Amino acid sequence: MDEPDPSNVPLFPTIADVNEVNKLTMEDLNEEICVCKAQDSGEVQWMKQLQSGIANGQL
C-alpha cells in the first residue's frame, strides 16, 4: 500500500487520541509552549455542545 499523502488531515475517533497525537507533535517541535484559552459565545445549545468535549477550552 502507498504511503498516505502528508497533506491529508488525520481524523481520530476520540479527543483523547487527538490530545495524544498533539502532545507528541508538540514534543517533536522542541520549542517553548504557548497556551491560549478559548473564549466562546453563542446560543446556549451550541455552547453546551462545545463544553461537552467537542472543542477544548484550552489550546
N, CA, C, O and CB atoms as a CASP TS submission, in Angstrom:
PFRMAT TS
TARGET T0000
AUTHOR 0000-0000-0000
METHOD Language model
MODEL 1
PARENT N/A
ATOM      1  N   MET     1       0.841  -1.185   0.000  1.00  0.00           N
ATOM      2  CA  MET     1       0.000   0.000   0.000  1.00  0.00           C
ATOM      3  C   MET     1       0.885   1.247   0.000  1.00  0.00           C
ATOM      4  O   MET     1       1.935   1.270   0.643  1.00  0.00           O
ATOM      5  CB  MET     1      -0.957  -0.001   1.223  1.00  0.00           C
ATOM      6  N   ASP     2       0.459   2.274  -0.719  1.00  0.00           N
ATOM      7  CA  ASP     2       1.216   3.523  -0.797  1.00  0.00           C
ATOM      8  C   ASP     2       1.133   4.281   0.529  1.00  0.00           C
ATOM      9  O   ASP     2       0.191   4.123   1.305  1.00  0.00           O
ATOM     10  CB  ASP     2       0.691   4.403  -1.954  1.00  0.00           C
ATOM     11  N   GLU     3       2.157   5.110   0.758  1.00  0.00           N
ATOM     12  CA  GLU     3       2.158   5.990   1.930  1.00  0.00           C
ATOM     13  C   GLU     3       1.044   7.013   1.789  1.00  0.00           C
ATOM     14  O   GLU     3       0.765   7.471   0.681  1.00  0.00           O
ATOM     15  CB  GLU     3       3.532   6.698   2.099  1.00  0.00           C
ATOM     16  N   PRO     4       0.390   7.387   2.911  1.00  0.00           N
ATOM     17  CA  PRO     4      -0.655   8.407   2.812  1.00  0.00           C
ATOM     18  C   PRO     4      -0.071   9.774   2.443  1.00  0.00           C
ATOM     19  O   PRO     4       1.066  10.091   2.792  1.00  0.00           O
ATOM     20  CB  PRO     4      -1.424   8.506   4.134  1.00  0.00           C
ATOM     21  N   ASP     5      -0.844  10.553   1.751  1.00  0.00           N
ATOM     22  CA  ASP     5      -0.439  11.904   1.366  1.00  0.00           C
ATOM     23  C   ASP     5      -0.282  12.739   2.641  1.00  0.00           C
ATOM     24  O   ASP     5      -1.233  12.830   3.418  1.00  0.00           O
ATOM     25  CB  ASP     5      -1.484  12.557   0.384  1.00  0.00           C
ATOM     26  N   PRO     6       0.879  13.347   2.883  1.00  0.00           N
ATOM     27  CA  PRO     6       1.092  14.103   4.122  1.00  0.00           C
ATOM     28  C   PRO     6       0.218  15.342   4.244  1.00  0.00           C
ATOM     29  O   PRO     6       0.101  15.910   5.331  1.00  0.00           O
ATOM     30  CB  PRO     6       2.526  14.509   4.220  1.00  0.00           C
ATOM     31  N   SER     7      -0.403  15.775   3.134  1.00  0.00           N
ATOM     32  CA  SER     7      -1.287  16.942   3.213  1.00  0.00           C
ATOM     33  C   SER     7      -2.682  16.563   3.714  1.00  0.00           C
ATOM     34  O   SER     7      -3.484  17.443   4.025  1.00  0.00           O
ATOM     35  CB  SER     7      -1.394  17.616   1.843  1.00  0.00           C
ATOM     36  N   ASN     8      -2.980  15.263   3.795  1.00  0.00           N
ATOM     37  CA  ASN     8      -4.275  14.822   4.332  1.00  0.00           C
ATOM     38  C   ASN     8      -4.334  15.072   5.828  1.00  0.00           C
ATOM     39  O   ASN     8      -3.359  14.841   6.543  1.00  0.00           O
ATOM     40  CB  ASN     8      -4.514  13.326   4.031  1.00  0.00           C
ATOM     41  N   VAL     9      -5.469  15.539   6.296  1.00  0.00           N
ATOM     42  CA  VAL     9      -5.663  15.786   7.718  1.00  0.00           C
ATOM     43  C   VAL     9      -6.138  14.489   8.365  1.00  0.00           C
ATOM     44  O   VAL     9      -7.164  13.942   7.962  1.00  0.00           O
ATOM     45  CB  VAL     9      -6.684  16.948   7.960  1.00  0.00           C
ATOM     46  N   PRO    10      -5.400  13.984   9.372  1.00  0.00           N
ATOM     47  CA  PRO    10      -5.836  12.748  10.019  1.00  0.00           C
ATOM     48  C   PRO    10      -7.043  13.004  10.919  1.00  0.00           C
ATOM     49  O   PRO    10      -7.130  14.045  11.569  1.00  0.00           O
ATOM     50  CB  PRO    10      -4.686  12.135  10.836  1.00  0.00           C
ATOM     51  N   LEU    11      -7.957  12.065  10.951  1.00  0.00           N
ATOM     52  CA  LEU    11      -9.128  12.135  11.820  1.00  0.00           C
ATOM     53  C   LEU    11      -9.015  11.063  12.891  1.00  0.00           C
ATOM     54  O   LEU    11      -8.526   9.966  12.620  1.00  0.00           O
ATOM     55  CB  LEU    11     -10.441  11.966  11.007  1.00  0.00           C
ATOM     56  N   PHE    12      -9.460  11.366  14.101  1.00  0.00           N
ATOM     57  CA  PHE    12      -9.363  10.438  15.222  1.00  0.00           C
ATOM     58  C   PHE    12     -10.719  10.290  15.889  1.00  0.00           C
ATOM     59  O   PHE    12     -11.493  11.246  15.917  1.00  0.00           O
ATOM     60  CB  PHE    12      -8.310  10.914  16.240  1.00  0.00           C
ATOM     61  N   PRO    13     -11.027   9.115  16.426  1.00  0.00           N
ATOM     62  CA  PRO    13     -12.350   8.872  16.995  1.00  0.00           C
ATOM     63  C   PRO    13     -12.600   9.553  18.341  1.00  0.00           C
ATOM     64  O   PRO    13     -13.755   9.769  18.707  1.00  0.00           O
ATOM     65  CB  PRO    13     -12.550   7.410  17.152  1.00  0.00           C
ATOM     66  N   THR    14     -11.556   9.892  19.078  1.00  0.00           N
ATOM     67  CA  THR    14     -11.774  10.493  20.396  1.00  0.00           C
ATOM     68  C   THR    14     -10.848  11.686  20.610  1.00  0.00           C
ATOM     69  O   THR    14      -9.794  11.793  19.983  1.00  0.00           O
ATOM     70  CB  THR    14     -11.556   9.452  21.505  1.00  0.00           C
ATOM     71  N   ILE    15     -11.258  12.570  21.496  1.00  0.00           N
ATOM     72  CA  ILE    15     -10.426  13.719  21.860  1.00  0.00           C
ATOM     73  C   ILE    15      -9.144  13.234  22.528  1.00  0.00           C
ATOM     74  O   ILE    15      -8.091  13.852  22.369  1.00  0.00           O
ATOM     75  CB  ILE    15     -11.196  14.687  22.798  1.00  0.00           C
ATOM     76  N   ALA    16      -9.223  12.138  23.272  1.00  0.00           N
ATOM     77  CA  ALA    16      -8.027  11.592  23.915  1.00  0.00           C
ATOM     78  C   ALA    16      -6.981  11.214  22.864  1.00  0.00           C
ATOM     79  O   ALA    16      -5.790  11.456  23.060  1.00  0.00           O
ATOM     80  CB  ALA    16      -8.390  10.362  24.780  1.00  0.00           C
ATOM     81  N   ASP    17      -7.420  10.624  21.755  1.00  0.00           N
ATOM     82  CA  ASP    17      -6.491  10.279  20.674  1.00  0.00           C
ATOM     83  C   ASP    17      -5.869  11.536  20.073  1.00  0.00           C
ATOM     84  O   ASP    17      -4.665  11.576  19.818  1.00  0.00           O
ATOM     85  CB  ASP    17      -7.212   9.469  19.579  1.00  0.00           C
ATOM     86  N   VAL    18      -6.685  12.554  19.849  1.00  0.00           N
ATOM     87  CA  VAL    18      -6.190  13.817  19.300  1.00  0.00           C
ATOM     88  C   VAL    18      -5.181  14.443  20.252  1.00  0.00           C
ATOM     89  O   VAL    18      -4.121  14.901  19.826  1.00  0.00           O
ATOM     90  CB  VAL    18      -7.356  14.793  19.036  1.00  0.00           C
ATOM     91  N   ASN    19      -5.510  14.463  21.538  1.00  0.00           N
ATOM     92  CA  ASN    19      -4.604  15.055  22.527  1.00  0.00           C
ATOM     93  C   ASN    19      -3.263  14.329  22.561  1.00  0.00           C
ATOM     94  O   ASN    19      -2.221  14.966  22.714  1.00  0.00           O
ATOM     95  CB  ASN    19      -5.245  15.029  23.916  1.00  0.00           C
ATOM     96  N   GLU    20      -3.279  13.014  22.421  1.00  0.00           N
ATOM     97  CA  GLU    20      -2.035  12.241  22.433  1.00  0.00           C
ATOM     98  C   GLU    20      -1.173  12.579  21.221  1.00  0.00           C
ATOM     99  O   GLU    20       0.033  12.786  21.356  1.00  0.00           O
ATOM    100  CB  GLU    20      -2.338  10.735  22.462  1.00  0.00           C
ATOM    101  N   VAL    21      -1.784  12.636  20.039  1.00  0.00           N
ATOM    102  CA  VAL    21      -1.037  12.980  18.825  1.00  0.00           C
ATOM    103  C   VAL    21      -0.511  14.408  18.927  1.00  0.00           C
ATOM    104  O   VAL    21       0.634  14.675  18.562  1.00  0.00           O
ATOM    105  CB  VAL    21      -1.928  12.819  17.564  1.00  0.00           C
ATOM    106  N   ASN    22      -1.342  15.328  19.422  1.00  0.00           N
ATOM    107  CA  ASN    22      -0.903  16.718  19.572  1.00  0.00           C
ATOM    108  C   ASN    22       0.266  16.818  20.547  1.00  0.00           C
ATOM    109  O   ASN    22       1.216  17.564  20.309  1.00  0.00           O
ATOM    110  CB  ASN    22      -2.067  17.600  20.052  1.00  0.00           C
ATOM    111  N   LYS    23       0.196  16.072  21.637  1.00  0.00           N
ATOM    112  CA  LYS    23       1.281  16.078  22.636  1.00  0.00           C
ATOM    113  C   LYS    23       2.595  15.621  21.999  1.00  0.00           C
ATOM    114  O   LYS    23       3.636  16.251  22.186  1.00  0.00           O
ATOM    115  CB  LYS    23       0.923  15.161  23.841  1.00  0.00           C
ATOM    116  N   LEU    24       2.538  14.531  21.255  1.00  0.00           N
ATOM    117  CA  LEU    24       3.741  14.011  20.613  1.00  0.00           C
ATOM    118  C   LEU    24       4.280  14.990  19.567  1.00  0.00           C
ATOM    119  O   LEU    24       5.492  15.168  19.444  1.00  0.00           O
ATOM    120  CB  LEU    24       3.451  12.655  19.965  1.00  0.00           C
ATOM    121  N   THR    25       3.379  15.618  18.821  1.00  0.00           N
ATOM    122  CA  THR    25       3.799  16.589  17.813  1.00  0.00           C
ATOM    123  C   THR    25       4.464  17.794  18.466  1.00  0.00           C
ATOM    124  O   THR    25       5.488  18.280  17.985  1.00  0.00           O
ATOM    125  CB  THR    25       2.600  17.040  16.969  1.00  0.00           C
ATOM    126  N   MET    26       3.880  18.276  19.564  1.00  0.00           N
ATOM    127  CA  MET    26       4.443  19.424  20.269  1.00  0.00           C
ATOM    128  C   MET    26       5.828  19.084  20.827  1.00  0.00           C
ATOM    129  O   MET    26       6.740  19.910  20.775  1.00  0.00           O
ATOM    130  CB  MET    26       3.501  19.875  21.408  1.00  0.00           C
ATOM    131  N   GLU    27       5.984  17.879  21.355  1.00  0.00           N
ATOM    132  CA  GLU    27       7.289  17.463  21.886  1.00  0.00           C
ATOM    133  C   GLU    27       8.338  17.443  20.784  1.00  0.00           C
ATOM    134  O   GLU    27       9.496  17.790  21.014  1.00  0.00           O
ATOM    135  CB  GLU    27       7.188  16.074  22.545  1.00  0.00           C
ATOM    136  N   ASP    28       7.926  17.034  19.581  1.00  0.00           N
ATOM    137  CA  ASP    28       8.856  16.985  18.451  1.00  0.00           C
ATOM    138  C   ASP    28       9.292  18.379  17.998  1.00  0.00           C
ATOM    139  O   ASP    28      10.371  18.528  17.424  1.00  0.00           O
ATOM    140  CB  ASP    28       8.217  16.247  17.285  1.00  0.00           C
ATOM    141  N   LEU    29       8.469  19.404  18.249  1.00  0.00           N
ATOM    142  CA  LEU    29       8.816  20.758  17.839  1.00  0.00           C
ATOM    143  C   LEU    29       9.978  21.326  18.638  1.00  0.00           C
ATOM    144  O   LEU    29      10.748  22.146  18.136  1.00  0.00           O
ATOM    145  CB  LEU    29       7.619  21.659  17.977  1.00  0.00           C
ATOM    146  N   ASN    30      10.099  20.883  19.888  1.00  0.00           N
ATOM    147  CA  ASN    30      11.211  21.310  20.729  1.00  0.00           C
ATOM    148  C   ASN    30      11.253  22.831  20.902  1.00  0.00           C
ATOM    149  O   ASN    30      12.333  23.422  20.886  1.00  0.00           O
ATOM    150  CB  ASN    30      12.522  20.822  20.138  1.00  0.00           C
ATOM    151  N   GLU    31      10.112  23.458  21.065  1.00  0.00           N
ATOM    152  CA  GLU    31      10.000  24.909  21.231  1.00  0.00           C
ATOM    153  C   GLU    31       9.267  25.219  22.530  1.00  0.00           C
ATOM    154  O   GLU    31       8.681  24.334  23.152  1.00  0.00           O
ATOM    155  CB  GLU    31       9.266  25.552  20.023  1.00  0.00           C
ATOM    156  N   GLU    32       9.307  26.487  22.931  1.00  0.00           N
ATOM    157  CA  GLU    32       8.585  26.919  24.121  1.00  0.00           C
ATOM    158  C   GLU    32       7.084  26.764  23.883  1.00  0.00           C
ATOM    159  O   GLU    32       6.584  27.061  22.798  1.00  0.00           O
ATOM    160  CB  GLU    32       8.939  28.390  24.481  1.00  0.00           C
ATOM    161  N   ILE    33       6.370  26.296  24.909  1.00  0.00           N
ATOM    162  CA  ILE    33       4.932  26.082  24.802  1.00  0.00           C
ATOM    163  C   ILE    33       4.185  27.371  25.116  1.00  0.00           C
ATOM    164  O   ILE    33       4.498  28.060  26.087  1.00  0.00           O
ATOM    165  CB  ILE    33       4.478  24.953  25.744  1.00  0.00           C
ATOM    166  N   CYS    34       3.200  27.688  24.291  1.00  0.00           N
ATOM    167  CA  CYS    34       2.332  28.850  24.495  1.00  0.00           C
ATOM    168  C   CYS    34       0.901  28.321  24.628  1.00  0.00           C
ATOM    169  O   CYS    34       0.419  27.627  23.733  1.00  0.00           O
ATOM    170  CB  CYS    34       2.459  29.900  23.303  1.00  0.00           C
ATOM    171  N   VAL    35       0.223  28.636  25.723  1.00  0.00           N
ATOM    172  CA  VAL    35      -1.140  28.169  25.958  1.00  0.00           C
ATOM    173  C   VAL    35      -2.108  29.304  25.680  1.00  0.00           C
ATOM    174  O   VAL    35      -1.926  30.415  26.176  1.00  0.00           O
ATOM    175  CB  VAL    35      -1.311  27.644  27.407  1.00  0.00           C
ATOM    176  N   CYS    36      -3.134  29.029  24.888  1.00  0.00           N
ATOM    177  CA  CYS    36      -4.171  30.021  24.563  1.00  0.00           C
ATOM    178  C   CYS    36      -5.511  29.494  25.053  1.00  0.00           C
ATOM    179  O   CYS    36      -5.886  28.363  24.746  1.00  0.00           O
ATOM    180  CB  CYS    36      -4.219  30.320  23.021  1.00  0.00           C
ATOM    181  N   LYS    37      -6.228  30.304  25.806  1.00  0.00           N
ATOM    182  CA  LYS    37      -7.555  29.914  26.281  1.00  0.00           C
ATOM    183  C   LYS    37      -8.606  30.408  25.298  1.00  0.00           C
ATOM    184  O   LYS    37      -8.554  31.545  24.828  1.00  0.00           O
ATOM    185  CB  LYS    37      -7.827  30.476  27.704  1.00  0.00           C
ATOM    186  N   ALA    38      -9.559  29.533  24.997  1.00  0.00           N
ATOM    187  CA  ALA    38     -10.628  29.881  24.065  1.00  0.00           C
ATOM    188  C   ALA    38     -11.708  30.682  24.774  1.00  0.00           C
ATOM    189  O   ALA    38     -11.971  30.480  25.959  1.00  0.00           O
ATOM    190  CB  ALA    38     -11.231  28.618  23.433  1.00  0.00           C
ATOM    191  N   GLN    39     -12.322  31.581  24.046  1.00  0.00           N
ATOM    192  CA  GLN    39     -13.468  32.323  24.555  1.00  0.00           C
ATOM    193  C   GLN    39     -14.580  32.137  23.547  1.00  0.00           C
ATOM    194  O   GLN    39     -14.524  32.687  22.447  1.00  0.00           O
ATOM    195  CB  GLN    39     -13.137  33.849  24.784  1.00  0.00           C
ATOM    196  N   ASP    40     -15.591  31.367  23.911  1.00  0.00           N
ATOM    197  CA  ASP    40     -16.679  31.044  23.002  1.00  0.00           C
ATOM    198  C   ASP    40     -17.933  31.811  23.389  1.00  0.00           C
ATOM    199  O   ASP    40     -18.132  32.149  24.556  1.00  0.00           O
ATOM    200  CB  ASP    40     -16.953  29.536  22.998  1.00  0.00           C
ATOM    201  N   SER    41     -18.768  32.080  22.407  1.00  0.00           N
ATOM    202  CA  SER    41     -20.067  32.696  22.670  1.00  0.00           C
ATOM    203  C   SER    41     -21.055  32.179  21.638  1.00  0.00           C
ATOM    204  O   SER    41     -20.671  31.670  20.585  1.00  0.00           O
ATOM    205  CB  SER    41     -19.980  34.257  22.631  1.00  0.00           C
ATOM    206  N   GLY    42     -22.322  32.318  21.956  1.00  0.00           N
ATOM    207  CA  GLY    42     -23.349  31.870  21.023  1.00  0.00           C
ATOM    208  C   GLY    42     -24.559  31.346  21.747  1.00  0.00           C
ATOM    209  O   GLY    42     -24.726  31.567  22.946  1.00  0.00           O
ATOM    210  N   GLU    43     -25.399  30.653  21.017  1.00  0.00           N
ATOM    211  CA  GLU    43     -26.624  30.109  21.584  1.00  0.00           C
ATOM    212  C   GLU    43     -26.297  29.010  22.593  1.00  0.00           C
ATOM    213  O   GLU    43     -25.331  28.263  22.437  1.00  0.00           O
ATOM    214  CB  GLU    43     -27.539  29.566  20.473  1.00  0.00           C
ATOM    215  N   VAL    44     -27.130  28.934  23.630  1.00  0.00           N
ATOM    216  CA  VAL    44     -26.897  28.002  24.746  1.00  0.00           C
ATOM    217  C   VAL    44     -26.737  26.571  24.266  1.00  0.00           C
ATOM    218  O   VAL    44     -25.837  25.873  24.733  1.00  0.00           O
ATOM    219  CB  VAL    44     -28.043  28.077  25.746  1.00  0.00           C
ATOM    220  N   GLN    45     -27.573  26.115  23.356  1.00  0.00           N
ATOM    221  CA  GLN    45     -27.496  24.714  22.909  1.00  0.00           C
ATOM    222  C   GLN    45     -26.153  24.406  22.267  1.00  0.00           C
ATOM    223  O   GLN    45     -25.609  23.318  22.457  1.00  0.00           O
ATOM    224  CB  GLN    45     -28.621  24.405  21.919  1.00  0.00           C
ATOM    225  N   TRP    46     -25.614  25.355  21.510  1.00  0.00           N
ATOM    226  CA  TRP    46     -24.328  25.124  20.848  1.00  0.00           C
ATOM    227  C   TRP    46     -23.175  25.246  21.840  1.00  0.00           C
ATOM    228  O   TRP    46     -22.177  24.533  21.726  1.00  0.00           O
ATOM    229  CB  TRP    46     -24.135  26.116  19.689  1.00  0.00           C
ATOM    230  N   MET    47     -23.309  26.135  22.800  1.00  0.00           N
ATOM    231  CA  MET    47     -22.285  26.264  23.835  1.00  0.00           C
ATOM    232  C   MET    47     -22.192  24.982  24.654  1.00  0.00           C
ATOM    233  O   MET    47     -21.097  24.548  25.012  1.00  0.00           O
ATOM    234  CB  MET    47     -22.589  27.464  24.752  1.00  0.00           C
ATOM    235  N   LYS    48     -23.334  24.380  24.948  1.00  0.00           N
ATOM    236  CA  LYS    48     -23.335  23.113  25.702  1.00  0.00           C
ATOM    237  C   LYS    48     -22.616  22.019  24.921  1.00  0.00           C
ATOM    238  O   LYS    48     -21.901  21.204  25.504  1.00  0.00           O
ATOM    239  CB  LYS    48     -24.781  22.669  26.021  1.00  0.00           C
ATOM    240  N   GLN    49     -22.805  22.001  23.595  1.00  0.00           N
ATOM    241  CA  GLN    49     -22.101  21.009  22.772  1.00  0.00           C
ATOM    242  C   GLN    49     -20.598  21.232  22.832  1.00  0.00           C
ATOM    243  O   GLN    49     -19.836  20.276  22.980  1.00  0.00           O
ATOM    244  CB  GLN    49     -22.585  21.069  21.312  1.00  0.00           C
ATOM    245  N   LEU    50     -20.170  22.462  22.722  1.00  0.00           N
ATOM    246  CA  LEU    50     -18.735  22.756  22.793  1.00  0.00           C
ATOM    247  C   LEU    50     -18.162  22.308  24.136  1.00  0.00           C
ATOM    248  O   LEU    50     -17.088  21.709  24.193  1.00  0.00           O
ATOM    249  CB  LEU    50     -18.478  24.264  22.580  1.00  0.00           C
ATOM    250  N   GLN    51     -18.888  22.602  25.213  1.00  0.00           N
ATOM    251  CA  GLN    51     -18.406  22.280  26.557  1.00  0.00           C
ATOM    252  C   GLN    51     -18.443  20.779  26.845  1.00  0.00           C
ATOM    253  O   GLN    51     -17.781  20.314  27.774  1.00  0.00           O
ATOM    254  CB  GLN    51     -19.233  23.019  27.594  1.00  0.00           C
ATOM    255  N   SER    52     -19.206  20.019  26.062  1.00  0.00           N
ATOM    256  CA  SER    52     -19.292  18.577  26.295  1.00  0.00           C
ATOM    257  C   SER    52     -18.097  17.828  25.742  1.00  0.00           C
ATOM    258  O   SER    52     -18.029  16.605  25.857  1.00  0.00           O
ATOM    259  CB  SER    52     -20.554  18.029  25.686  1.00  0.00           C
ATOM    260  N   GLY    53     -17.152  18.539  25.142  1.00  0.00           N
ATOM    261  CA  GLY    53     -15.940  17.888  24.685  1.00  0.00           C
ATOM    262  C   GLY    53     -15.683  17.972  23.208  1.00  0.00           C
ATOM    263  O   GLY    53     -14.703  17.405  22.725  1.00  0.00           O
ATOM    264  N   ILE    54     -16.532  18.662  22.466  1.00  0.00           N
ATOM    265  CA  ILE    54     -16.294  18.796  21.038  1.00  0.00           C
ATOM    266  C   ILE    54     -15.089  19.677  20.777  1.00  0.00           C
ATOM    267  O   ILE    54     -14.308  19.418  19.861  1.00  0.00           O
ATOM    268  CB  ILE    54     -17.523  19.361  20.340  1.00  0.00           C
ATOM    269  N   ALA    55     -14.939  20.722  21.584  1.00  0.00           N
ATOM    270  CA  ALA    55     -13.803  21.623  21.424  1.00  0.00           C
ATOM    271  C   ALA    55     -13.150  21.847  22.780  1.00  0.00           C
ATOM    272  O   ALA    55     -13.839  22.035  23.783  1.00  0.00           O
ATOM    273  CB  ALA    55     -14.243  22.972  20.796  1.00  0.00           C
ATOM    274  N   ASN    56     -11.836  21.827  22.810  1.00  0.00           N
ATOM    275  CA  ASN    56     -11.114  22.083  24.053  1.00  0.00           C
ATOM    276  C   ASN    56     -11.197  23.556  24.414  1.00  0.00           C
ATOM    277  O   ASN    56     -11.193  24.416  23.532  1.00  0.00           O
ATOM    278  CB  ASN    56      -9.646  21.645  23.932  1.00  0.00           C
ATOM    279  N   GLY    57     -11.273  23.850  25.701  1.00  0.00           N
ATOM    280  CA  GLY    57     -11.298  25.222  26.158  1.00  0.00           C
ATOM    281  C   GLY    57      -9.924  25.837  26.205  1.00  0.00           C
ATOM    282  O   GLY    57      -9.778  27.045  26.389  1.00  0.00           O
ATOM    283  N   GLN    58      -8.917  25.007  26.039  1.00  0.00           N
ATOM    284  CA  GLN    58      -7.540  25.488  26.108  1.00  0.00           C
ATOM    285  C   GLN    58      -6.736  24.790  25.031  1.00  0.00           C
ATOM    286  O   GLN    58      -6.799  23.570  24.885  1.00  0.00           O
ATOM    287  CB  GLN    58      -6.919  25.240  27.514  1.00  0.00           C
ATOM    288  N   LEU    59      -5.985  25.567  24.281  1.00  0.00           N
ATOM    289  CA  LEU    59      -5.146  25.020  23.205  1.00  0.00           C
ATOM    290  C   LEU    59      -3.685  25.233  23.519  1.00  0.00           C
ATOM    291  O   LEU    59      -2.821  24.842  22.735  1.00  0.00           O
ATOM    292  CB  LEU    59      -5.492  25.663  21.853  1.00  0.00           C
TER
END
